[in-house]
Amino acid sequence: MGDSTGHKHKHLELTLAAVSELSSSSSVSSSSSTPVIARFSADDGVAALRFHQGSEFIDGLNVDLGTSQLFKLGPLQSLCVSESADTNKE
């Protein structure tokens, strides 16, 4: 994969045990046969963390790393804290 300047984009993938959103009751677990994959990418100059299960993008789980915090909890555990944009504000 490359861009118009001929540079290749690097993507780093991590297999996840679970993904949870604290603001809702939704969570995604990789205990199923298809693991959840987190992909670090920098498309269009925006560093992001995107979540996929198989070849499907998990809707609503896209983290802008410019406005998020990543914490290493241990050799195999990390925590990402990100404030979601609330489009339903009155």
GIZINOR-V931641 format. One record per residue. SS is DSSP state (H for helix, E for strand, - for the rest). Layout:
ss=SS
ss=SS
This chain:
ss=-
ss=E
ss=-
ss=-
ss=-
ss=-
ss=-
ss=E
ss=-
ss=-
ss=-
ss=E
ss=E
ss=E
ss=E
ss=E
ss=-
ss=E
ss=E
ss=E
ss=-
ss=-
ss=-
ss=-
ss=-
ss=-
ss=E
ss=E
ss=E
ss=-
ss=-
ss=-
ss=-
ss=-
ss=-
ss=E
ss=E
ss=E
ss=E
ss=E
ss=E
ss=E
ss=E
ss=-
ss=-
ss=E
ss=E
ss=E
ss=E
ss=E
ss=E
ss=E
ss=E
ss=-
ss=-
ss=E
ss=E
ss=E
ss=E
ss=E
ss=E
ss=E
ss=E
ss=E
ss=H
ss=H
ss=H
ss=E
ss=E
ss=E
ss=E
ss=E
ss=-
ss=-
ss=-
ss=-
ss=-
ss=E
ss=E
ss=E
ss=E
ss=E
ss=-
ss=-
ss=-
ss=-
ss=-
ss=-
ss=-
ss=-
